């Protein structure tokens, strides 16, 4: 994940990798950097510490449970990984941290792309 933060706003947060045109549309891209970039945005751009922790915990939980995309030696699709992270962030399965209502729609949307 990468961030460009200035004085005038929340900044720009993005996963730092190429667009991977060779795997576009195949559902095999790893979305973890995107979710961790979103956590950075929540924490450093929007001041939402507990929500950022919820996303990070959901990423940790998915990995702890053995979910891996192909680049990490697994078989999970982009959508599988996205749904697992979004569900963990939204459900409260990540402990006391839960994603805020204002970000709920964004994470539900993120879980649907492939």
Phi and psi restraints in degrees (value plus and minus 20) as a CYANA .aco file:
   2 UNK   PHI    -158.1  -118.1
   2 UNK   PSI     131.5   171.5
   3 UNK   PHI    -160.1  -120.1
   3 UNK   PSI     120.6   160.6
   4 UNK   PHI    -139.7   -99.7
   4 UNK   PSI      86.3   126.3
   5 UNK   PHI    -134.6   -94.6
   5 UNK   PSI     108.9   148.9
   6 UNK   PHI    -140.0  -100.0
   6 UNK   PSI    -194.3  -154.3
   7 UNK   PHI     -99.9   -59.9
   7 UNK   PSI     -41.1    -1.1
   8 UNK   PHI    -114.3   -74.3
   8 UNK   PSI     -17.2    22.8
   9 UNK   PHI     159.8   199.8
   9 UNK   PSI    -190.8  -150.8
  10 UNK   PHI     -90.1   -50.1
  10 UNK   PSI     -42.5    -2.5
  11 UNK   PHI      80.9   120.9
  11 UNK   PSI    -191.9  -151.9
  12 UNK   PHI    -140.0  -100.0
  12 UNK   PSI     107.2   147.2
  13 UNK   PHI    -145.3  -105.3
  13 UNK   PSI     110.3   150.3
  14 UNK   PHI    -176.7  -136.7
  14 UNK   PSI     132.4   172.4
  15 UNK   PHI     -92.7   -52.7
  15 UNK   PSI     120.3   160.3
  16 UNK   PHI    -121.0   -81.0
  16 UNK   PSI      73.3   113.3
  17 UNK   PHI    -182.4  -142.4
  17 UNK   PSI     148.6   188.6
  18 UNK   PHI     -95.2   -55.2
  18 UNK   PSI     156.8   196.8
  19 UNK   PHI    -100.7   -60.7
  19 UNK   PSI     -29.9    10.1
  20 UNK   PHI      31.3    71.3
  20 UNK   PSI      37.0    77.0
  21 UNK   PHI     -80.9   -40.9
  21 UNK   PSI     -42.5    -2.5
  22 UNK   PHI     -89.7   -49.7
  22 UNK   PSI     -39.1     0.9
  23 UNK   PHI    -138.5   -98.5
  23 UNK   PSI     -11.3    28.7
  24 UNK   PHI     -77.4   -37.4
  24 UNK   PSI     114.9   154.9
  25 UNK   PHI      58.1    98.1
  25 UNK   PSI     -18.4    21.6
  26 UNK   PHI    -114.8   -74.8
  26 UNK   PSI     -30.6     9.4
  27 UNK   PHI      51.6    91.6
  27 UNK   PSI       7.3    47.3
  28 UNK   PHI    -137.6   -97.6
  28 UNK   PSI     -15.6    24.4
  29 UNK   PHI     -91.3   -51.3
  29 UNK   PSI     127.1   167.1
  30 UNK   PHI    -110.2   -70.2
  30 UNK   PSI      96.4   136.4
  31 UNK   PHI    -109.9   -69.9
  31 UNK   PSI     -13.8    26.2
  32 UNK   PHI     -81.0   -41.0
  32 UNK   PSI     -61.4   -21.4
  33 UNK   PHI     -83.5   -43.5
  33 UNK   PSI     -53.2   -13.2
  34 UNK   PHI     -85.0   -45.0
  34 UNK   PSI     -65.5   -25.5
  35 UNK   PHI     -85.4   -45.4
  35 UNK   PSI     -59.9   -19.9
  36 UNK   PHI     -89.5   -49.5
  36 UNK   PSI     -49.8    -9.8
  37 UNK   PHI     -86.2   -46.2
  37 UNK   PSI     -59.5   -19.5
  38 UNK   PHI     -83.1   -43.1
  38 UNK   PSI     -58.8   -18.8
  39 UNK   PHI     -83.2   -43.2
  39 UNK   PSI     -61.2   -21.2
  40 UNK   PHI     -81.5   -41.5
  40 UNK   PSI     -60.5   -20.5
  41 UNK   PHI     -82.7   -42.7
  41 UNK   PSI     -65.6   -25.6
  42 UNK   PHI     -80.1   -40.1
  42 UNK   PSI     -64.9   -24.9
  43 UNK   PHI     -93.5   -53.5
  43 UNK   PSI     -76.2   -36.2
  44 UNK   PHI    -111.2   -71.2
  44 UNK   PSI     -45.1    -5.1
  45 UNK   PHI    -115.8   -75.8
  45 UNK   PSI     -53.1   -13.1
  46 UNK   PHI    -137.9   -97.9
  46 UNK   PSI     -23.9    16.1
  47 UNK   PHI      48.0    88.0
  47 UNK   PSI       9.1    49.1
  48 UNK   PHI    -125.7   -85.7
  48 UNK   PSI      53.6    93.6
  49 UNK   PHI     -79.3   -39.3
  49 UNK   PSI     -69.2   -29.2
  50 UNK   PHI     -86.2   -46.2
  50 UNK   PSI     -55.6   -15.6
  51 UNK   PHI     -88.7   -48.7
  51 UNK   PSI     -59.0   -19.0
  52 UNK   PHI     -81.8   -41.8
  52 UNK   PSI     -63.2   -23.2
  53 UNK   PHI     -83.2   -43.2
  53 UNK   PSI     -55.5   -15.5
  54 UNK   PHI     -83.6   -43.6
  54 UNK   PSI     -62.4   -22.4
  55 UNK   PHI     -85.6   -45.6
  55 UNK   PSI     -66.9   -26.9
  56 UNK   PHI     -80.9   -40.9
  56 UNK   PSI     -60.1   -20.1
  57 UNK   PHI     -85.0   -45.0
  57 UNK   PSI     -57.6   -17.6
  58 UNK   PHI     -85.7   -45.7
  58 UNK   PSI     -58.5   -18.5
  59 UNK   PHI     -83.1   -43.1
  59 UNK   PSI     -67.9   -27.9
  60 UNK   PHI     -79.2   -39.2
  60 UNK   PSI     -63.5   -23.5
  61 UNK   PHI     -84.0   -44.0
  61 UNK   PSI     -64.9   -24.9
  62 UNK   PHI     -78.9   -38.9
  62 UNK   PSI     -63.6   -23.6
  63 UNK   PHI     -89.0   -49.0
  63 UNK   PSI     -60.8   -20.8
  64 UNK   PHI     -81.4   -41.4
  64 UNK   PSI     -52.0   -12.0
  65 UNK   PHI    -102.0   -62.0
  65 UNK   PSI     -18.6    21.4
  66 UNK   PHI      71.2   111.2
  66 UNK   PSI     -15.6    24.4
  67 UNK   PHI     -90.3   -50.3
  67 UNK   PSI     105.8   145.8
  68 UNK   PHI    -162.8  -122.8
  68 UNK   PSI     118.8   158.8
  69 UNK   PHI    -100.8   -60.8
  69 UNK   PSI     150.7   190.7
  70 UNK   PHI     -77.1   -37.1
  70 UNK   PSI     -58.0   -18.0
  71 UNK   PHI     -85.2   -45.2
  71 UNK   PSI     -38.2     1.8
  72 UNK   PHI    -124.2   -84.2
  72 UNK   PSI      -7.5    32.5
  73 UNK   PHI      69.6   109.6
  73 UNK   PSI      -8.6    31.4
  74 UNK   PHI    -129.0   -89.0
  74 UNK   PSI    -185.2  -145.2
  75 UNK   PHI    -144.5  -104.5
  75 UNK   PSI     -20.0    20.0
  76 UNK   PHI     -85.9   -45.9
  76 UNK   PSI     120.7   160.7
  77 UNK   PHI    -102.5   -62.5
  77 UNK   PSI     151.5   191.5
  78 UNK   PHI     -76.8   -36.8
  78 UNK   PSI     -65.4   -25.4
  79 UNK   PHI     -85.6   -45.6
  79 UNK   PSI     -60.8   -20.8
  80 UNK   PHI     -76.6   -36.6
  80 UNK   PSI     -68.5   -28.5
  81 UNK   PHI     -86.3   -46.3
  81 UNK   PSI     -64.7   -24.7
  82 UNK   PHI     -79.9   -39.9
  82 UNK   PSI     -64.3   -24.3
  83 UNK   PHI     -83.6   -43.6
  83 UNK   PSI     -61.2   -21.2
  84 UNK   PHI     -82.7   -42.7
  84 UNK   PSI     -63.3   -23.3
  85 UNK   PHI     -89.3   -49.3
  85 UNK   PSI     -65.6   -25.6
  86 UNK   PHI     -83.4   -43.4
  86 UNK   PSI     -62.8   -22.8
  87 UNK   PHI     -83.6   -43.6
  87 UNK   PSI     -61.0   -21.0
  88 UNK   PHI     -84.7   -44.7
  88 UNK   PSI     -57.5   -17.5
  89 UNK   PHI     -91.7   -51.7
  89 UNK   PSI     -56.3   -16.3
  90 UNK   PHI    -106.7   -66.7
  90 UNK   PSI     -46.5    -6.5
  91 UNK   PHI    -107.4   -67.4
  91 UNK   PSI     -35.7     4.3
  92 UNK   PHI      66.1   106.1
  92 UNK   PSI     -15.2    24.8
  93 UNK   PHI     -88.5   -48.5
  93 UNK   PSI     -25.6    14.4
  94 UNK   PHI    -114.2   -74.2
  94 UNK   PSI      -4.3    35.7
  95 UNK   PHI      87.4   127.4
  95 UNK   PSI    -164.0  -124.0
  96 UNK   PHI     -99.5   -59.5
  96 UNK   PSI     -35.2     4.8
  97 UNK   PHI    -104.4   -64.4
  97 UNK   PSI     117.9   157.9
  98 UNK   PHI    -162.9  -122.9
  98 UNK   PSI     124.4   164.4
  99 UNK   PHI     -86.2   -46.2
  99 UNK   PSI     124.4   164.4
 100 UNK   PHI     -92.9   -52.9
 100 UNK   PSI     137.7   177.7
 101 UNK   PHI     -79.2   -39.2
 101 UNK   PSI     -57.6   -17.6
 102 UNK   PHI     -86.0   -46.0
 102 UNK   PSI     -42.6    -2.6
 103 UNK   PHI    -122.1   -82.1
 103 UNK   PSI     -26.7    13.3
 104 UNK   PHI     -76.0   -36.0
 104 UNK   PSI     -69.2   -29.2
 105 UNK   PHI     -81.5   -41.5
 105 UNK   PSI     -59.0   -19.0
 106 UNK   PHI     -82.9   -42.9
 106 UNK   PSI     -63.3   -23.3
 107 UNK   PHI     -92.8   -52.8
 107 UNK   PSI     -52.5   -12.5
 108 UNK   PHI     -84.8   -44.8
 108 UNK   PSI     -62.2   -22.2
 109 UNK   PHI     -82.9   -42.9
 109 UNK   PSI     -62.9   -22.9
 110 UNK   PHI     -81.5   -41.5
 110 UNK   PSI     -50.9   -10.9
 111 UNK   PHI     -93.8   -53.8
 111 UNK   PSI     -33.9     6.1
 112 UNK   PHI    -115.3   -75.3
 112 UNK   PSI     -35.8     4.2
 113 UNK   PHI    -100.4   -60.4
 113 UNK   PSI     132.2   172.2
